[in-house]
Amino acid sequence: MNSLILEKRHLLKLLPISILLVIGCKPTTVYVEKPVEVKVMVPVPCPQPPVIKRPVLKPLPPNPTPSQVAEAALRSMAEVMGYAEQLEVLLDAYREKK
């Protein structure tokens, strides 16, 4: 009978410890109600730039008059500005998008 009482005492002492161990082993899974977006940089191959034809400017005639020089300057500016606009359009494909 004494041995049974000792065993019960030991069991009663071990019971709280065993309950704590079982509770401590409970999985702690956290569920998120809405998805979380994670931004990761992904390398993307960059296409080769297109070949752009430069404008060929018309040369001045020998001994040009001032009006011929002015006309040639205006014509050259118009061609170079058109060339610059084409370059901007092509370069837009390579710029970072915001």
VMD Tcl script that builds the backbone (N, CA, C; Angstrom):
set m [mol new atoms 294]
animate dup $m
set s [atomselect $m all]
$s set {name element resname resid chain x y z} {
  {N N MET 1 A 0.823 -1.202 0.000}
  {CA C MET 1 A 0.000 0.000 0.000}
  {C C MET 1 A 0.858 1.254 0.000}
  {N N ASN 2 A 1.939 1.221 0.758}
  {CA C ASN 2 A 2.849 2.361 0.800}
  {C C ASN 2 A 3.438 2.662 -0.571}
  {N N SER 3 A 3.745 1.623 -1.292}
  {CA C SER 3 A 4.332 1.837 -2.618}
  {C C SER 3 A 3.334 2.478 -3.575}
  {N N LEU 4 A 2.051 2.151 -3.406}
  {CA C LEU 4 A 1.020 2.768 -4.236}
  {C C LEU 4 A 0.878 4.251 -3.915}
  {N N ILE 5 A 0.979 4.628 -2.702}
  {CA C ILE 5 A 0.888 6.030 -2.297}
  {C C ILE 5 A 2.073 6.794 -2.847}
  {N N LEU 6 A 3.245 6.194 -2.817}
  {CA C LEU 6 A 4.431 6.855 -3.364}
  {C C LEU 6 A 4.291 7.056 -4.870}
  {N N GLU 7 A 3.754 6.077 -5.532}
  {CA C GLU 7 A 3.589 6.196 -6.974}
  {C C GLU 7 A 2.572 7.277 -7.320}
  {N N LYS 8 A 1.504 7.378 -6.532}
  {CA C LYS 8 A 0.512 8.415 -6.773}
  {C C LYS 8 A 1.114 9.796 -6.550}
  {N N ARG 9 A 1.931 9.922 -5.515}
  {CA C ARG 9 A 2.584 11.213 -5.258}
  {C C ARG 9 A 3.490 11.600 -6.424}
  {N N HIS 10 A 4.226 10.628 -6.899}
  {CA C HIS 10 A 5.120 10.899 -8.035}
  {C C HIS 10 A 4.314 11.273 -9.279}
  {N N LEU 11 A 3.221 10.587 -9.480}
  {CA C LEU 11 A 2.372 10.886 -10.633}
  {C C LEU 11 A 1.762 12.281 -10.508}
  {N N LEU 12 A 1.354 12.636 -9.307}
  {CA C LEU 12 A 0.781 13.961 -9.105}
  {C C LEU 12 A 1.830 15.060 -9.302}
  {N N LYS 13 A 3.068 14.753 -8.966}
  {CA C LYS 13 A 4.141 15.736 -9.191}
  {C C LYS 13 A 4.480 15.841 -10.677}
  {N N LEU 14 A 4.403 14.751 -11.367}
  {CA C LEU 14 A 4.755 14.736 -12.783}
  {C C LEU 14 A 3.627 15.238 -13.675}
  {N N LEU 15 A 2.409 15.227 -13.196}
  {CA C LEU 15 A 1.265 15.624 -13.996}
  {C C LEU 15 A 1.373 17.074 -14.494}
  {N N PRO 16 A 1.648 18.055 -13.634}
  {CA C PRO 16 A 1.772 19.427 -14.158}
  {C C PRO 16 A 2.906 19.585 -15.172}
  {N N ILE 17 A 4.000 18.905 -14.931}
  {CA C ILE 17 A 5.135 18.986 -15.854}
  {C C ILE 17 A 4.764 18.381 -17.197}
  {N N SER 18 A 4.069 17.259 -17.175}
  {CA C SER 18 A 3.685 16.613 -18.439}
  {C C SER 18 A 2.672 17.453 -19.203}
  {N N ILE 19 A 1.764 18.115 -18.471}
  {CA C ILE 19 A 0.802 18.995 -19.141}
  {C C ILE 19 A 1.528 20.156 -19.814}
  {N N LEU 20 A 2.502 20.736 -19.119}
  {CA C LEU 20 A 3.276 21.834 -19.706}
  {C C LEU 20 A 4.047 21.377 -20.944}
  {N N LEU 21 A 4.581 20.180 -20.893}
  {CA C LEU 21 A 5.309 19.662 -22.051}
  {C C LEU 21 A 4.391 19.464 -23.250}
  {N N VAL 22 A 3.205 18.960 -23.012}
  {CA C VAL 22 A 2.257 18.726 -24.104}
  {C C VAL 22 A 1.795 20.061 -24.688}
  {N N ILE 23 A 1.519 21.035 -23.832}
  {CA C ILE 23 A 1.101 22.351 -24.316}
  {C C ILE 23 A 2.243 23.031 -25.067}
  {N N GLY 24 A 3.464 22.853 -24.591}
  {CA C GLY 24 A 4.620 23.467 -25.244}
  {C C GLY 24 A 4.906 22.892 -26.616}
  {N N CYS 25 A 4.446 21.699 -26.883}
  {CA C CYS 25 A 4.698 21.068 -28.181}
  {C C CYS 25 A 3.640 21.409 -29.216}
  {N N LYS 26 A 2.692 22.233 -28.834}
  {CA C LYS 26 A 1.632 22.615 -29.771}
  {C C LYS 26 A 2.246 23.405 -30.933}
  {N N PRO 27 A 1.898 23.066 -32.173}
  {CA C PRO 27 A 2.466 23.825 -33.302}
  {C C PRO 27 A 1.954 25.269 -33.308}
  {N N THR 28 A 2.832 26.183 -33.647}
  {CA C THR 28 A 2.446 27.599 -33.676}
  {C C THR 28 A 2.399 28.058 -35.121}
  {N N THR 29 A 1.368 27.683 -35.816}
  {CA C THR 29 A 1.189 28.072 -37.209}
  {C C THR 29 A 0.466 29.413 -37.262}
  {N N VAL 30 A 1.021 30.329 -38.037}
  {CA C VAL 30 A 0.407 31.646 -38.182}
  {C C VAL 30 A -0.183 31.730 -39.583}
  {N N TYR 31 A -1.452 32.041 -39.655}
  {CA C TYR 31 A -2.118 32.174 -40.944}
  {C C TYR 31 A -2.314 33.657 -41.248}
  {N N VAL 32 A -1.984 34.048 -42.472}
  {CA C VAL 32 A -2.136 35.429 -42.905}
  {C C VAL 32 A -3.437 35.524 -43.692}
  {N N GLU 33 A -4.235 36.511 -43.361}
  {CA C GLU 33 A -5.532 36.634 -44.030}
  {C C GLU 33 A -5.424 37.157 -45.450}
  {N N LYS 34 A -4.456 38.024 -45.705}
  {CA C LYS 34 A -4.290 38.528 -47.067}
  {C C LYS 34 A -2.875 38.224 -47.530}
  {N N PRO 35 A -2.674 37.987 -48.816}
  {CA C PRO 35 A -1.341 37.646 -49.311}
  {C C PRO 35 A -0.370 38.819 -49.168}
  {N N VAL 36 A 0.884 38.472 -48.987}
  {CA C VAL 36 A 1.939 39.469 -48.847}
  {C C VAL 36 A 2.729 39.488 -50.144}
  {N N GLU 37 A 2.926 40.668 -50.711}
  {CA C GLU 37 A 3.673 40.807 -51.960}
  {C C GLU 37 A 5.147 41.015 -51.637}
  {N N VAL 38 A 5.990 40.178 -52.232}
  {CA C VAL 38 A 7.433 40.279 -52.037}
  {C C VAL 38 A 8.046 40.639 -53.372}
  {N N LYS 39 A 8.752 41.780 -53.406}
  {CA C LYS 39 A 9.359 42.223 -54.662}
  {C C LYS 39 A 10.785 41.675 -54.755}
  {N N VAL 40 A 11.026 40.947 -55.840}
  {CA C VAL 40 A 12.328 40.354 -56.074}
  {C C VAL 40 A 12.798 40.800 -57.445}
  {N N MET 41 A 14.020 41.301 -57.516}
  {CA C MET 41 A 14.549 41.729 -58.813}
  {C C MET 41 A 14.914 40.493 -59.631}
  {N N VAL 42 A 14.455 40.476 -60.861}
  {CA C VAL 42 A 14.708 39.354 -61.757}
  {C C VAL 42 A 15.496 39.882 -62.957}
  {N N PRO 43 A 16.652 39.295 -63.240}
  {CA C PRO 43 A 17.409 39.770 -64.396}
  {C C PRO 43 A 16.676 39.453 -65.692}
  {N N VAL 44 A 16.624 40.428 -66.559}
  {CA C VAL 44 A 15.951 40.275 -67.844}
  {C C VAL 44 A 16.952 40.647 -68.930}
  {N N PRO 45 A 17.076 39.829 -69.960}
  {CA C PRO 45 A 18.019 40.178 -71.016}
  {C C PRO 45 A 17.590 41.462 -71.732}
  {N N CYS 46 A 18.554 42.298 -72.004}
  {CA C CYS 46 A 18.282 43.569 -72.674}
  {C C CYS 46 A 18.531 43.385 -74.175}
  {N N PRO 47 A 17.556 43.733 -75.003}
  {CA C PRO 47 A 17.759 43.563 -76.446}
  {C C PRO 47 A 18.829 44.512 -76.968}
  {N N GLN 48 A 19.444 44.116 -78.059}
  {CA C GLN 48 A 20.457 44.962 -78.688}
  {C C GLN 48 A 19.804 46.234 -79.212}
  {N N PRO 49 A 20.477 47.363 -79.054}
  {CA C PRO 49 A 19.904 48.608 -79.562}
  {C C PRO 49 A 19.825 48.579 -81.085}
  {N N PRO 50 A 18.802 49.218 -81.644}
  {CA C PRO 50 A 18.675 49.227 -83.100}
  {C C PRO 50 A 19.748 50.116 -83.735}
  {N N VAL 51 A 20.030 49.822 -84.988}
  {CA C VAL 51 A 20.976 50.644 -85.740}
  {C C VAL 51 A 20.229 51.880 -86.228}
  {N N ILE 52 A 20.777 53.036 -85.905}
  {CA C ILE 52 A 20.119 54.290 -86.256}
  {C C ILE 52 A 20.947 54.992 -87.324}
  {N N LYS 53 A 20.285 55.332 -88.402}
  {CA C LYS 53 A 20.968 55.998 -89.501}
  {C C LYS 53 A 21.085 57.489 -89.193}
  {N N ARG 54 A 22.311 57.980 -89.185}
  {CA C ARG 54 A 22.534 59.406 -88.925}
  {C C ARG 54 A 22.148 60.219 -90.155}
  {N N PRO 55 A 21.669 61.425 -89.918}
  {CA C PRO 55 A 21.296 62.253 -91.072}
  {C C PRO 55 A 22.540 62.714 -91.838}
  {N N VAL 56 A 22.402 62.747 -93.152}
  {CA C VAL 56 A 23.486 63.247 -94.009}
  {C C VAL 56 A 23.151 64.694 -94.354}
  {N N LEU 57 A 23.976 65.603 -93.853}
  {CA C LEU 57 A 23.710 67.019 -94.075}
  {C C LEU 57 A 24.261 67.446 -95.435}
  {N N LYS 58 A 23.487 68.253 -96.113}
  {CA C LYS 58 A 23.860 68.737 -97.438}
  {C C LYS 58 A 24.999 69.755 -97.292}
  {N N PRO 59 A 26.078 69.605 -98.068}
  {CA C PRO 59 A 27.183 70.570 -97.959}
  {C C PRO 59 A 26.821 71.916 -98.598}
  {N N LEU 60 A 27.503 72.941 -98.145}
  {CA C LEU 60 A 27.303 74.280 -98.724}
  {C C LEU 60 A 28.007 74.370 -100.073}
  {N N PRO 61 A 27.432 75.145 -100.996}
  {CA C PRO 61 A 28.115 75.344 -102.281}
  {C C PRO 61 A 29.360 76.222 -102.060}
  {N N PRO 62 A 30.283 76.198 -102.992}
  {CA C PRO 62 A 31.443 77.079 -102.856}
  {C C PRO 62 A 30.999 78.550 -102.904}
  {N N ASN 63 A 31.619 79.375 -102.095}
  {CA C ASN 63 A 31.287 80.808 -101.983}
  {C C ASN 63 A 29.786 81.034 -101.781}
  {N N PRO 64 A 29.207 80.538 -100.668}
  {CA C PRO 64 A 27.762 80.691 -100.468}
  {C C PRO 64 A 27.410 82.123 -100.062}
  {N N THR 65 A 26.216 82.500 -100.421}
  {CA C THR 65 A 25.704 83.807 -100.009}
  {C C THR 65 A 25.189 83.676 -98.580}
  {N N PRO 66 A 25.013 84.785 -97.887}
  {CA C PRO 66 A 24.477 84.700 -96.520}
  {C C PRO 66 A 23.113 84.010 -96.449}
  {N N SER 67 A 22.275 84.220 -97.451}
  {CA C SER 67 A 20.962 83.561 -97.433}
  {C C SER 67 A 21.107 82.053 -97.606}
  {N N GLN 68 A 22.079 81.587 -98.423}
  {CA C GLN 68 A 22.319 80.151 -98.585}
  {C C GLN 68 A 22.826 79.535 -97.272}
  {N N VAL 69 A 23.675 80.272 -96.572}
  {CA C VAL 69 A 24.190 79.789 -95.283}
  {C C VAL 69 A 23.035 79.680 -94.283}
  {N N ALA 70 A 22.160 80.680 -94.252}
  {CA C ALA 70 A 21.026 80.668 -93.331}
  {C C ALA 70 A 20.079 79.512 -93.655}
  {N N GLU 71 A 19.799 79.313 -94.946}
  {CA C GLU 71 A 18.921 78.209 -95.346}
  {C C GLU 71 A 19.531 76.858 -94.969}
  {N N ALA 72 A 20.837 76.719 -95.216}
  {CA C ALA 72 A 21.520 75.461 -94.892}
  {C C ALA 72 A 21.502 75.224 -93.374}
  {N N ALA 73 A 21.676 76.276 -92.606}
  {CA C ALA 73 A 21.654 76.146 -91.145}
  {C C ALA 73 A 20.269 75.714 -90.670}
  {N N LEU 74 A 19.224 76.329 -91.194}
  {CA C LEU 74 A 17.858 75.950 -90.805}
  {C C LEU 74 A 17.541 74.512 -91.195}
  {N N ARG 75 A 17.950 74.140 -92.422}
  {CA C ARG 75 A 17.707 72.779 -92.901}
  {C C ARG 75 A 18.463 71.764 -92.018}
  {N N SER 76 A 19.718 72.084 -91.685}
  {CA C SER 76 A 20.520 71.190 -90.843}
  {C C SER 76 A 19.920 71.062 -89.451}
  {N N MET 77 A 19.463 72.180 -88.893}
  {CA C MET 77 A 18.851 72.135 -87.561}
  {C C MET 77 A 17.599 71.275 -87.562}
  {N N ALA 78 A 16.788 71.401 -88.616}
  {CA C ALA 78 A 15.560 70.609 -88.703}
  {C C ALA 78 A 15.893 69.114 -88.781}
  {N N GLU 79 A 16.913 68.758 -89.576}
  {CA C GLU 79 A 17.291 67.348 -89.713}
  {C C GLU 79 A 17.862 66.799 -88.402}
  {N N VAL 80 A 18.704 67.603 -87.745}
  {CA C VAL 80 A 19.306 67.142 -86.486}
  {C C VAL 80 A 18.244 67.029 -85.386}
  {N N MET 81 A 17.295 67.940 -85.346}
  {CA C MET 81 A 16.231 67.860 -84.341}
  {C C MET 81 A 15.343 66.636 -84.576}
  {N N GLY 82 A 15.051 66.317 -85.831}
  {CA C GLY 82 A 14.284 65.105 -86.148}
  {C C GLY 82 A 15.042 63.855 -85.733}
  {N N TYR 83 A 16.351 63.865 -85.952}
  {CA C TYR 83 A 17.210 62.754 -85.552}
  {C C TYR 83 A 17.185 62.592 -84.026}
  {N N ALA 84 A 17.263 63.711 -83.312}
  {CA C ALA 84 A 17.246 63.673 -81.848}
  {C C ALA 84 A 15.912 63.133 -81.336}
  {N N GLU 85 A 14.815 63.506 -81.964}
  {CA C GLU 85 A 13.497 62.998 -81.553}
  {C C GLU 85 A 13.410 61.485 -81.765}
  {N N GLN 86 A 13.956 60.998 -82.882}
  {CA C GLN 86 A 13.960 59.552 -83.135}
  {C C GLN 86 A 14.776 58.827 -82.064}
  {N N LEU 87 A 15.911 59.414 -81.684}
  {CA C LEU 87 A 16.748 58.799 -80.649}
  {C C LEU 87 A 15.996 58.733 -79.311}
  {N N GLU 88 A 15.302 59.796 -78.968}
  {CA C GLU 88 A 14.544 59.811 -77.707}
  {C C GLU 88 A 13.485 58.720 -77.698}
  {N N VAL 89 A 12.790 58.542 -78.803}
  {CA C VAL 89 A 11.753 57.514 -78.888}
  {C C VAL 89 A 12.373 56.126 -78.711}
  {N N LEU 90 A 13.506 55.895 -79.355}
  {CA C LEU 90 A 14.160 54.595 -79.252}
  {C C LEU 90 A 14.741 54.369 -77.855}
  {N N LEU 91 A 15.257 55.411 -77.238}
  {CA C LEU 91 A 15.842 55.273 -75.903}
  {C C LEU 91 A 14.791 55.073 -74.820}
  {N N ASP 92 A 13.559 55.482 -75.065}
  {CA C ASP 92 A 12.492 55.292 -74.076}
  {C C ASP 92 A 12.304 53.809 -73.724}
  {N N ALA 93 A 12.585 52.935 -74.681}
  {CA C ALA 93 A 12.443 51.496 -74.428}
  {C C ALA 93 A 13.482 50.998 -73.425}
  {N N TYR 94 A 14.593 51.714 -73.255}
  {CA C TYR 94 A 15.663 51.290 -72.383}
  {C C TYR 94 A 15.658 52.011 -71.038}
  {N N ARG 95 A 14.808 52.978 -70.856}
  {CA C ARG 95 A 14.750 53.723 -69.602}
  {C C ARG 95 A 13.951 52.943 -68.561}
  {N N GLU 96 A 14.238 53.205 -67.285}
  {CA C GLU 96 A 13.498 52.536 -66.204}
  {C C GLU 96 A 12.071 53.059 -66.169}
  {N N LYS 97 A 11.159 52.132 -65.996}
  {CA C LYS 97 A 9.763 52.515 -65.911}
  {C C LYS 97 A 9.429 52.793 -64.456}
  {N N LYS 98 A 8.684 53.869 -64.209}
  {CA C LYS 98 A 8.364 54.246 -62.825}
  {C C LYS 98 A 6.968 53.822 -62.464}
}
mol reanalyze $m
mol bondsrecalc $m
mol representation Tube
mol addrep $m
